[in-house]
Amino acid sequence: MRLWSLHPRYLDPQGIVALWRETLLAQAVLHGATRGYRNHPQLDRFRQAPEPHAAIAQYLQAIHAEAVARGYSFDGSKIQPADGPVAALQVTAGQMQYEWAHLMAKLQARNPALHQRWQATAAPQAHPLFEVVPGGVEPWERP
């Protein structure tokens, strides 16, 4: 499971579809609707949010918005309703750099044209749910 801290705009078609599916699974885990992946470390930051259900819903909404902008037909009704907006979650600059390098390696192998498009990006945008703060790779990451 990879719940990217990066903005979904950077993902190739396979990446955004995988992110959608994996985040729907994460939503099910947070709602107690499945037993698998309950201890996945990438869920820690959502569990630590004041409103975990609202945080994962807002995360999904941004993925859905990107998919719609691309002309994909992701089913937005799969996003569990949550009460109101949630405050931004923090992600470290080191985590962003780690994920960027990871994504660029994937794109180089899977989608060279997209890799070429994004390779000069020095400071990629974070997913709209996240605010970038100083720091190294997050403790929940398994490099």
FIRO-588170 format. One record per residue: residue number from 1; residue in one letter; x, y, z of N, C-alpha, C, CB in turn. Coordinates in nm, 2 decimals, padded with zeros to 4 digits, m for minus. Glycine has a CB too. Layout:
BEGIN
TORVEX pos code  neast nnorth    nup caeast canorth   caup  ceast cnorth    cup cbeast cbnorth   cbup
TORVEX NUM    A      X      Y      Z      X       Y      Z      X      Y      Z      X       Y      Z
...
***
This chain:
BEGIN
TORVEX pos code  neast nnorth    nup caeast canorth   caup  ceast cnorth    cup cbeast cbnorth   cbup
TORVEX   1    M  00.09 m00.12  00.00  00.00   00.00  00.00  00.09  00.12  00.00 m00.10   00.00  00.12
TORVEX   2    R  00.06  00.22 m00.09  00.14   00.34 m00.10  00.03  00.45 m00.10  00.23   00.35 m00.22
TORVEX   3    L  00.02  00.53  00.01 m00.06   00.65  00.01  00.03  00.77 m00.01 m00.15   00.65  00.15
TORVEX   4    W  00.04  00.81 m00.13  00.14   00.92 m00.16  00.11  01.05 m00.09  00.14   00.94 m00.31
TORVEX   5    S  00.22  01.11 m00.05  00.21   01.25  00.01  00.22  01.35 m00.11  00.32   01.27  00.11
TORVEX   6    L  00.26  01.30 m00.22  00.27   01.39 m00.34  00.13  01.41 m00.40  00.36   01.32 m00.45
TORVEX   7    H  00.12  01.52 m00.47  00.00   01.56 m00.54 m00.03  01.45 m00.64  00.00   01.70 m00.61
TORVEX   8    P m00.16  01.40 m00.66 m00.19   01.30 m00.75 m00.16  01.33 m00.90 m00.33   01.25 m00.74
TORVEX   9    R m00.14  01.46 m00.93 m00.12   01.50 m01.07  00.01  01.44 m01.12 m00.10   01.66 m01.07
TORVEX  10    Y  00.10  01.40 m01.04  00.23   01.35 m01.09  00.22  01.20 m01.12  00.33   01.36 m00.98
TORVEX  11    L  00.11  01.13 m01.09  00.10   00.99 m01.11  00.06  00.96 m01.25  00.00   00.93 m01.01
TORVEX  12    D  00.11  00.85 m01.30  00.07   00.79 m01.43 m00.07  00.72 m01.41  00.18   00.70 m01.49
TORVEX  13    P m00.13  00.68 m01.52 m00.26   00.62 m01.51 m00.26  00.50 m01.42 m00.30   00.57 m01.65
TORVEX  14    Q m00.16  00.41 m01.42 m00.15   00.30 m01.33 m00.14  00.34 m01.19 m00.04   00.20 m01.37
TORVEX  15    G m00.06  00.45 m01.17 m00.04   00.50 m01.03 m00.16  00.56 m00.97  00.07   00.60 m01.03
TORVEX  16    I m00.24  00.63 m01.05 m00.36   00.70 m00.99 m00.47  00.59 m00.96 m00.41   00.81 m01.08
TORVEX  17    V m00.48  00.49 m01.05 m00.58   00.38 m01.03 m00.54  00.31 m00.90 m00.58   00.29 m01.15
TORVEX  18    A m00.41  00.27 m00.89 m00.36   00.20 m00.77 m00.39  00.28 m00.64 m00.21   00.17 m00.78
TORVEX  19    L m00.36  00.41 m00.65 m00.38   00.50 m00.53 m00.53  00.50 m00.49 m00.33   00.64 m00.56
TORVEX  20    W m00.61  00.51 m00.59 m00.76   00.51 m00.56 m00.80  00.38 m00.49 m00.84   00.53 m00.70
TORVEX  21    R m00.76  00.27 m00.55 m00.79   00.14 m00.49 m00.74  00.12 m00.35 m00.75   00.03 m00.58
TORVEX  22    E m00.61  00.16 m00.33 m00.54   00.14 m00.20 m00.60  00.24 m00.10 m00.39   00.17 m00.22
TORVEX  23    T m00.64  00.36 m00.14 m00.70   00.45 m00.04 m00.84  00.41 m00.01 m00.70   00.59 m00.10
TORVEX  24    L m00.91  00.35 m00.10 m01.04   00.29 m00.06 m01.03  00.18  00.04 m01.12   00.24 m00.19
TORVEX  25    L m00.92  00.10  00.02 m00.89   00.00  00.12 m00.86  00.06  00.25 m00.78  m00.09  00.07
TORVEX  26    A m00.78  00.16  00.25 m00.74   00.23  00.37 m00.86  00.29  00.44 m00.64   00.35  00.35
TORVEX  27    Q m00.95  00.34  00.37 m01.08   00.39  00.42 m01.16  00.28  00.49 m01.17   00.46  00.31
TORVEX  28    A m01.16  00.17  00.43 m01.23   00.05  00.49 m01.16  00.01  00.62 m01.24  m00.07  00.39
TORVEX  29    V m01.03  00.01  00.62 m00.96  m00.03  00.74 m00.99  00.07  00.85 m00.81  m00.03  00.71
TORVEX  30    L m00.99  00.20  00.82 m01.01   00.30  00.92 m01.16  00.30  00.98 m00.99   00.44  00.87
TORVEX  31    H m01.25  00.25  00.89 m01.39   00.23  00.93 m01.42  00.10  01.00 m01.48   00.26  00.81
TORVEX  32    G m01.31  00.02  01.01 m01.33  m00.12  01.07 m01.41 m00.21  00.98 m01.40  m00.10  01.20
TORVEX  33    A m01.41 m00.19  00.85 m01.49  m00.27  00.76 m01.41 m00.39  00.70 m01.55  m00.19  00.65
TORVEX  34    T m01.28 m00.40  00.73 m01.20  m00.51  00.68 m01.09 m00.54  00.78 m01.13  m00.47  00.54
TORVEX  35    R m01.04 m00.66  00.78 m00.94  m00.70  00.88 m00.80 m00.69  00.82 m00.96  m00.85  00.92
TORVEX  36    G m00.78 m00.69  00.69 m00.65  m00.68  00.63 m00.59 m00.54  00.65 m00.66  m00.71  00.48
TORVEX  37    Y m00.46 m00.53  00.65 m00.39  m00.40  00.65 m00.41 m00.32  00.77 m00.43  m00.32  00.53
TORVEX  38    R m00.47 m00.37  00.88 m00.50  m00.30  01.00 m00.38 m00.23  01.06 m00.57  m00.38  01.10
TORVEX  39    N m00.26 m00.30  01.04 m00.14  m00.25  01.11 m00.04 m00.19  01.01 m00.07  m00.36  01.18
TORVEX  40    H m00.09 m00.15  00.89 m00.01  m00.09  00.79  00.04  00.04  00.84 m00.08  m00.08  00.65
TORVEX  41    P  00.18  00.06  00.83  00.23   00.19  00.89  00.19  00.32  00.82  00.38   00.18  00.88
TORVEX  42    Q  00.15  00.31  00.69  00.11   00.43  00.63 m00.03  00.48  00.68  00.10   00.41  00.47
TORVEX  43    L m00.10  00.40  00.75 m00.22   00.45  00.81 m00.20  00.53  00.93 m00.31   00.33  00.83
TORVEX  44    D m00.08  00.52  00.99 m00.06   00.59  01.12 m00.09  00.74  01.11  00.09   00.57  01.16
TORVEX  45    R m00.05  00.80  01.01 m00.07   00.95  01.00 m00.22  00.98  00.99  00.00   01.01  00.88
TORVEX  46    F m00.30  00.89  00.93 m00.45   00.92  00.93 m00.51  00.89  01.07 m00.51   00.83  00.82
TORVEX  47    R m00.46  00.78  01.13 m00.51   00.75  01.26 m00.48  00.86  01.36 m00.45   00.61  01.31
TORVEX  48    Q m00.37  00.92  01.35 m00.33   01.03  01.44 m00.40  01.16  01.42 m00.18   01.05  01.43
TORVEX  49    A m00.47  01.17  01.30 m00.54   01.29  01.28 m00.66  01.31  01.38 m00.60   01.29  01.13
TORVEX  50    P m00.70  01.43  01.41 m00.81   01.45  01.50 m00.94  01.38  01.45 m00.83   01.60  01.52
TORVEX  51    E m00.96  01.38  01.32 m01.07   01.32  01.26 m01.03  01.22  01.15 m01.17   01.43  01.20
TORVEX  52    P m00.99  01.10  01.18 m00.93   01.01  01.08 m01.02  00.99  00.96 m00.90   00.88  01.15
TORVEX  53    H m01.15  00.97  00.99 m01.25   00.94  00.88 m01.26  01.06  00.79 m01.39   00.91  00.93
TORVEX  54    A m01.26  01.18  00.84 m01.26   01.30  00.76 m01.13  01.32  00.68 m01.29   01.43  00.85
TORVEX  55    A m01.02  01.29  00.74 m00.89   01.30  00.68 m00.88  01.21  00.55 m00.77   01.27  00.77
TORVEX  56    I m00.92  01.08  00.57 m00.91   00.99  00.46 m01.02  01.03  00.35 m00.94   00.84  00.50
TORVEX  57    A m01.13  01.08  00.39 m01.23   01.12  00.29 m01.18  01.24  00.21 m01.36   01.16  00.36
TORVEX  58    Q m01.11  01.33  00.28 m01.06   01.45  00.21 m00.94  01.41  00.11 m01.01   01.56  00.31
TORVEX  59    Y m00.86  01.31  00.16 m00.76   01.26  00.08 m00.81  01.19 m00.05 m00.67   01.15  00.16
TORVEX  60    L m00.92  01.11 m00.03 m00.99   01.05 m00.15 m01.05  01.16 m00.24 m01.09   00.96 m00.10
TORVEX  61    Q m01.11  01.26 m00.19 m01.17   01.36 m00.27 m01.07  01.43 m00.37 m01.23   01.47 m00.18
TORVEX  62    A m00.95  01.45 m00.32 m00.85   01.51 m00.41 m00.81  01.41 m00.52 m00.72   01.55 m00.33
TORVEX  63    I m00.80  01.28 m00.49 m00.77   01.18 m00.59 m00.88  01.18 m00.69 m00.75   01.04 m00.53
TORVEX  64    H m01.00  01.18 m00.64 m01.12   01.18 m00.73 m01.12  01.30 m00.82 m01.25   01.17 m00.65
TORVEX  65    A m01.09  01.42 m00.77 m01.09   01.54 m00.85 m00.99  01.53 m00.96 m01.06   01.66 m00.76
TORVEX  66    E m00.87  01.48 m00.93 m00.77   01.46 m01.03 m00.81  01.36 m01.14 m00.64   01.41 m00.97
TORVEX  67    A m00.88  01.25 m01.10 m00.92   01.15 m01.19 m01.03  01.21 m01.28 m00.98   01.03 m01.11
TORVEX  68    V m01.12  01.28 m01.23 m01.23   01.35 m01.31 m01.17  01.45 m01.41 m01.33   01.42 m01.22
TORVEX  69    A m01.07  01.52 m01.36 m01.00   01.62 m01.45 m00.93  01.55 m01.57 m00.90   01.70 m01.37
TORVEX  70    R m00.89  01.42 m01.55 m00.83   01.34 m01.65 m00.93  01.27 m01.74 m00.74   01.24 m01.59
TORVEX  71    G m01.06  01.28 m01.70 m01.16   01.21 m01.78 m01.19  01.07 m01.74 m01.13   01.21 m01.92
TORVEX  72    Y m01.14  01.03 m01.62 m01.16   00.90 m01.57 m01.30  00.89 m01.50 m01.05   00.85 m01.47
TORVEX  73    S m01.35  00.78 m01.48 m01.48   00.77 m01.42 m01.47  00.69 m01.28 m01.58   00.70 m01.51
TORVEX  74    F m01.40  00.75 m01.19 m01.39   00.69 m01.05 m01.53  00.72 m00.99 m01.27   00.75 m00.97
TORVEX  75    D m01.57  00.62 m00.91 m01.70   00.63 m00.84 m01.69  00.71 m00.71 m01.76   00.49 m00.82
TORVEX  76    G m01.72  00.84 m00.72 m01.71   00.92 m00.60 m01.80  00.88 m00.48 m01.74   01.06 m00.63
TORVEX  77    S m01.91  00.80 m00.51 m02.00   00.76 m00.41 m01.93  00.66 m00.31 m02.12   00.70 m00.47
TORVEX  78    K m01.81  00.61 m00.35 m01.74   00.52 m00.26 m01.67  00.59 m00.15 m01.64   00.44 m00.34
TORVEX  79    I m01.66  00.72 m00.15 m01.60   00.80 m00.05 m01.70  00.81  00.07 m01.55   00.94 m00.10
TORVEX  80    Q m01.67  00.76  00.18 m01.75   00.77  00.30 m01.77  00.91  00.34 m01.70   00.68  00.42
TORVEX  81    P m01.89  00.96  00.36 m01.91   01.10  00.40 m01.85  01.12  00.54 m02.06   01.13  00.41
TORVEX  82    A m01.80  01.24  00.55 m01.73   01.29  00.68 m01.78  01.43  00.71 m01.58   01.28  00.67
TORVEX  83    D m01.78  01.46  00.84 m01.83   01.59  00.88 m01.72  01.69  00.86 m01.87   01.58  01.03
TORVEX  84    G m01.75  01.78  00.77 m01.67   01.90  00.75 m01.52  01.88  00.71 m01.66   01.98  00.87
TORVEX  85    P m01.46  01.99  00.68 m01.32   01.98  00.63 m01.22  01.95  00.75 m01.27   02.11  00.57
TORVEX  86    V m01.11  01.90  00.72 m01.01   01.86  00.82 m00.89  01.95  00.81 m00.97   01.71  00.81
TORVEX  87    A m00.83  01.98  00.92 m00.70   02.06  00.91 m00.60  01.98  00.84 m00.65   02.10  01.05
TORVEX  88    A m00.51  02.05  00.77 m00.40   01.99  00.70 m00.32  01.90  00.79 m00.31   02.09  00.63
TORVEX  89    L m00.28  01.78  00.74 m00.18   01.70  00.81 m00.04  01.74  00.77 m00.21   01.55  00.78
TORVEX  90    Q  00.05  01.71  00.85  00.19   01.75  00.82  00.26  01.63  00.76  00.26   01.79  00.95
TORVEX  91    V  00.35  01.66  00.66  00.44   01.57  00.60  00.58  01.64  00.60  00.39   01.52  00.46
TORVEX  92    T  00.68  01.56  00.62  00.82   01.62  00.62  00.87  01.64  00.48  00.91   01.54  00.71
TORVEX  93    A  00.96  01.73  00.47  01.03   01.76  00.34  01.11  01.64  00.30  01.12   01.88  00.35
TORVEX  94    G  01.17  01.57  00.40  01.24   01.45  00.37  01.16  01.34  00.32  01.31   01.40  00.49
TORVEX  95    Q  01.04  01.33  00.37  00.94   01.23  00.31  00.90  01.26  00.17  00.82   01.22  00.40
TORVEX  96    M  00.88  01.39  00.15  00.85   01.43  00.01  00.96  01.40 m00.09  00.82   01.58  00.00
TORVEX  97    Q  01.08  01.42 m00.05  01.20   01.39 m00.13  01.21  01.24 m00.16  01.33   01.44 m00.07
TORVEX  98    Y  01.19  01.16 m00.05  01.19   01.02 m00.06  01.09  00.97 m00.16  01.17   00.95  00.08
TORVEX  99    E  00.97  01.01 m00.14  00.86   00.97 m00.23  00.88  01.02 m00.38  00.72   01.02 m00.18
TORVEX 100    W  00.94  01.14 m00.39  00.96   01.19 m00.53  01.06  01.10 m00.60  01.01   01.33 m00.52
TORVEX 101    A  01.17  01.06 m00.53  01.27   00.97 m00.59  01.21  00.84 m00.62  01.39   00.96 m00.50
TORVEX 102    H  01.12  00.79 m00.53  01.06   00.66 m00.55  00.96  00.67 m00.68  00.98   00.62 m00.43
TORVEX 103    L  00.89  00.77 m00.69  00.80   00.79 m00.80  00.87  00.80 m00.93  00.70   00.91 m00.78
TORVEX 104    M  00.98  00.88 m00.93  01.05   00.91 m01.05  01.12  00.77 m01.10  01.16   01.01 m01.03
TORVEX 105    A  01.16  00.69 m01.01  01.21   00.56 m01.05  01.10  00.47 m01.12  01.27   00.48 m00.93
TORVEX 106    K  00.98  00.48 m01.06  00.87   00.40 m01.12  00.84  00.46 m01.25  00.75   00.41 m01.03
TORVEX 107    L  00.83  00.59 m01.27  00.79   00.65 m01.39  00.90  00.62 m01.50  00.77   00.80 m01.38
TORVEX 108    Q  01.03  00.62 m01.46  01.13   00.60 m01.56  01.12  00.46 m01.62  01.27   00.61 m01.49
TORVEX 109    A  01.07  00.37 m01.54  01.06   00.23 m01.60  00.92  00.21 m01.66  01.07   00.13 m01.48
TORVEX 110    R  00.82  00.27 m01.61  00.68   00.25 m01.65  00.62  00.35 m01.75  00.59   00.24 m01.54
TORVEX 111    N  00.67  00.47 m01.75  00.61   00.58 m01.83  00.72  00.68 m01.86  00.49   00.64 m01.76
TORVEX 112    P  00.82  00.65 m01.95  00.93   00.74 m01.97  00.88  00.88 m02.01  01.02   00.68 m02.08
TORVEX 113    A  00.77  00.90 m02.09  00.73   01.03 m02.13  00.69  01.11 m02.01  00.61   01.02 m02.23
TORVEX 114    L  00.62  01.06 m01.91  00.58   01.13 m01.79  00.70  01.16 m01.70  00.47   01.05 m01.71
TORVEX 115    H  00.80  01.06 m01.70  00.92   01.08 m01.63  00.99  01.21 m01.68  01.01   00.96 m01.64
TORVEX 116    Q  01.00  01.21 m01.81  01.07   01.33 m01.88  00.99  01.46 m01.85  01.07   01.31 m02.04
TORVEX 117    R  00.86  01.45 m01.84  00.78   01.57 m01.81  00.81  01.63 m01.67  00.64   01.54 m01.82
TORVEX 118    W  00.83  01.54 m01.57  00.84   01.58 m01.44  00.98  01.58 m01.38  00.76   01.49 m01.35
TORVEX 119    Q  01.08  01.53 m01.45  01.21   01.51 m01.40  01.28  01.64 m01.35  01.30   01.44 m01.49
TORVEX 120    A  01.25  01.75 m01.41  01.31   01.88 m01.38  01.24  01.95 m01.26  01.31   01.97 m01.50
TORVEX 121    T  01.14  01.89 m01.21  01.06   01.94 m01.09  01.15  01.93 m00.97  00.93   01.87 m01.07
TORVEX 122    A  01.19  02.05 m00.91  01.28   02.05 m00.80  01.20  02.03 m00.67  01.36   02.18 m00.79
TORVEX 123    A  01.08  02.09 m00.66  01.00   02.09 m00.54  00.86  02.05 m00.57  01.00   02.22 m00.46
TORVEX 124    P  00.83  01.92 m00.58  00.69   01.88 m00.62  00.59  01.92 m00.51  00.69   01.72 m00.63
TORVEX 125    Q  00.47  01.94 m00.56  00.36   01.98 m00.47  00.32  01.86 m00.39  00.24   02.04 m00.55
TORVEX 126    A  00.27  01.89 m00.27  00.22   01.78 m00.18  00.07  01.76 m00.22  00.23   01.82 m00.03
TORVEX 127    H  00.02  01.65 m00.18 m00.13   01.62 m00.19 m00.20  01.74 m00.11 m00.17   01.48 m00.13
TORVEX 128    P m00.31  01.79 m00.16 m00.38   01.90 m00.09 m00.41  01.88  00.06 m00.50   01.93 m00.16
TORVEX 129    L m00.41  01.76  00.10 m00.43   01.74  00.25 m00.31  01.77  00.33 m00.48   01.59  00.27
TORVEX 130    F m00.19  01.77  00.27 m00.07   01.78  00.35 m00.01  01.92  00.34  00.03   01.68  00.30
TORVEX 131    E  00.06  01.95  00.45  00.14   02.07  00.47  00.28  02.02  00.49  00.09   02.17  00.58
TORVEX 132    V  00.38  02.07  00.41  00.52   02.02  00.42  00.59  02.10  00.53  00.59   02.04  00.28
TORVEX 133    V  00.65  02.03  00.62  00.73   02.09  00.73  00.87  02.03  00.72  00.66   02.06  00.87
TORVEX 134    P  00.97  02.10  00.78  01.10   02.05  00.78  01.11  01.91  00.85  01.20   02.14  00.85
TORVEX 135    G  01.21  01.83  00.81  01.23   01.70  00.87  01.27  01.60  00.77  01.10   01.65  00.94
TORVEX 136    G  01.32  01.48  00.83  01.36   01.37  00.74  01.25  01.28  00.70  01.47   01.29  00.82
TORVEX 137    V  01.29  01.16  00.66  01.19   01.06  00.62  01.10  01.03  00.74  01.26   00.94  00.56
TORVEX 138    E  00.97  01.02  00.72  00.88   00.99  00.83  00.91  00.85  00.89  00.73   00.99  00.77
TORVEX 139    P  00.89  00.84  01.02  00.92   00.71  01.09  00.83  00.60  01.05  00.89   00.73  01.24
TORVEX 140    W  00.71  00.62  00.99  00.63   00.51  00.94  00.67  00.46  00.81  00.48   00.56  00.93
TORVEX 141    E  00.76  00.53  00.74  00.81   00.48  00.61  00.90  00.37  00.62  00.88   00.60  00.53
TORVEX 142    R  00.90  00.27  00.53  00.99   00.16  00.53  01.07  00.16  00.41  00.90   00.02  00.53
TORVEX 143    P  01.19  00.24  00.41  01.27   00.26  00.30  01.34  00.13  00.26  01.38   00.36  00.32
***
